[in-house]
Amino acid sequence: MNIKEETFCGSKINFPIIINFKVICNNTFPDIVNRTHIGIAIEEAGLQYEEIKVTESKKQNYLSYTVLLNVENEKQMAELYSKIREIPGFVMAV
């Protein structure tokens, strides 16, 4: 495996990288709708996933989704962020 250091959003990252990717959505849509949108965005970015975990905020205003991803390069990461930002109800991703 070749490890390559690249800069993404001002941070140096060694690719490939396995990350817990977190997506926060407002509660406009039900959980199943958000999960479907997140899954589609991940697949459209050329990535695979097994499980999407969800946690509801204390005041039930937001849903936080976490998914374990293996990102090969900066291009895949950029594509993932681009697709995730298009999700209705999207608030932020980290």
C-alpha positions, 0 to 999 in steps of 0.5 A: 500500500502506498501512503501519500500525504495530501492536503485537504481543506487546509489539513495534511492527510495521509491517504488511504485513510480509514475514517469515522465520517460524521454527517449532521442533518436537521430533523426535517426528514425521517431517519430512513430518508437521511440514511438513504440520502447519505448511503447514495452520496457515499456510493456516488463518491465511489466508496463503500460502507457497511453500517450507518449509525445514528444519534439524536441530539438532546433537544431532538433538533438534529440527527448525527450519522457516523459511518466508517469509510476507507478513503483512497485519495483526496479526489474521493474525499472531495467528491464525498463532501460534494455529494454530502452537501447536496443532501436535503437537511444537511447541516455539516460533515466532519 
